[in-house]
Amino acid sequence: MSATAMIPTNHGPWTEDDCLALGETDDRIELLDGSLYVSPSPCVRHQFFANGLAGLLDGPAEAEALYVLGPINLRLRPGRILIPDLVITSPIDFDAVVAPAEATRLVCEITSPSNEAHDKVLKMHYYAEAGIPWYLLVEHKTATLRLFRLDGRTYAPHAVAEPGEVLRLGEPVAVTIRPEDLLP
């Protein structure tokens, strides 16, 4: 059972230790270069998408000795911890409070109506900068899937699938996803 964190007044930049000392909470508390970004749990549709994707990715990931996890604390670099909706990782320490970006093969964000730019611009930039090879973006309103691959230090569009179409992943796992299968 998760507790609710009380966010104390902090008159200086937040450190990783400050952020992690808040403990477990139902809110998503992300650390972005000394500032906290706090958001409540996502809406039901968002959770439905995440659960559906996890179900589709679990078997193929297991076949590759990879893990589908989410949401988890993902350290992109010291002082920068984000909480993606899903990740596919190589083996990691399951008792650690944060997972390393270096073990992350794919990161997935499901946009929320209140913060689409956060996922489409800011998080995308940070994940690319951390060197995560694949970024999957699910658009909340349309269930459109947008897959990006790392090209240098930025993401390049790789594939798009709207409902009625199919998204085929070959890396880091081989799987076919139909956006309409993710809709409630």
N, C-alpha and C positions, 0 to 999 in steps of 0.2 A: 504494500500500500504506500502510495506517495504522500508526502506531506506538502503543505503549501509554504513556500518560502516567504519570509518577510524581508523585503529589500531594505537594508539599512541605508542611511544617508552616508554618502561617500563623497568627500570633498576633493578627491584627487582622481586620477585615472584608476580604473579597476585593473587588478592583476589577475592572472590565472588563479592564484591562491584565493583571492577575494571571491572570485566567481564560483569556484568549486566549493568554497566554504558555505555557500548558500544551501547546499545539500539538495536532496531530491525534491522535486516540485512538479505539479501538474502543468505549470507554465513552462514555455520554452524560453530559456534564458541563454542567449548567445553572447559571446564576448568578441567584440570587434575593435581591436586596437585601443583598449582602454575604456571603451564604452559598452554598456549592456544594451542589448536589444531584447525586449521582453514581449512575448506574444502568448495568448491563451492557446489551449488545445484547439486544433483545427475543427472545422465543421464536419458533420457526419459524411457528406459526399466525399470530402477530402480523405477521411479515414477509409471509406469504402474503396476508393482508388488505391490507396496504399496497401490495404489488405489483399486486394485482387492482384496487384503487381507482385507482392511478396509470394502469393500462392503460385503464380506463374513462373517465377524465377527460382524458387527453392529447389526443385528437382534438378534443373540444369546446373545450378550452382553447386549442388552437392556432388554431381557427377564430375565436376572439375576441382573438387576439394576446396570450394569457395563457400562463403557464408553470405546470406541475405539478412541484413540487420536494419533496424530503424524503429523509431528515431534514436540516434546515439549522439553523444558528444564526440565530435570529430575535430581533432587538433590539426589545423592547416599549417600553423607555425606557432611559436611561442606567442601568447597573447591574442591568438585568434582561434576561437572555438565556435564552430557552427553546429547546428543540429539539423541535418538533412532528413527528409522523410524516409528514404531508404538508401542503403549502400550495399554494394557487393564488395567483400574484402577477402583477401587471402587470410590464412590463420592469424589470429591476434590473441592477446591476453584477455580472456573473458572476464577477469576480475578487475581489470583496469577501469578507471573512471572515464578515461578518454581513449579513443582509438586514433591511431596515427594515419595521416593522409597517405603516407608511403604504402600502406597495406590496402588502400582503397582502389579498386579497379573501375567501379562505376558509382556515381552518385546520382540520386534522383530527387527532384523537387517537384511537388505538386503545387501549382500556383494557388494562392488564396485571393479572393476578390479584393480584400483590403490591402494586399501587399504584393501585387504581381511584379512590380519593378524590383522589389527586393530579390526575388528568385530569378528574374529574367536578366538583370543587369549586375547587381552587386554580388550576389552569391555565385553567379556564373563566373564572374571575373576572379573572385577569390579561389574557387575550385580550380580554375585553369592555372592560376598563379602557383597553386600548391602542387600542380603536376598530375592531377587525377585524369586518367586517360579518356574516360567517357562520362558524359553528362546527359541525363535523360530528363526532359522537362515535360510535365503533363499539364495541359491547360485545363483548369477547373471547369470553365464554362462549356467547353466544347469536347473535352476528352481527347483532343488532338495530342499526339505524342511527337515530340521533337527530340531527335537524337543528335548529339554533337560529339565530335572526336577532337582530342587535343591536337593542335597543330602549332608546335612551338610553345608559346606562352598564352595562346588564346584558343578558343573553341571554334571549329569550323562546322557548319551544318553538314550532317551525314545522311540523315533520312527523316522523313516526315510521314505520319500516318494519321488520317482523320477517320472518324467512324465510317465503316464500309471498306476501309483499306487495311493493309497489314504492315506491321513493322517487324522486320527480321533483324535480329541481332546475331552476329557471328562471334563477337568478342564482348565482354569477357566470357559470356556464356552463349550457347546457341539456343535461341528461343524465338518463337513467332508470337507476336502480340496483336490482337485485334482490339482496337480501342473500345468498340461497343461491348466487349466482354467485361470491361471495367465499369460500365454504367450500371447504376442501381435499377 
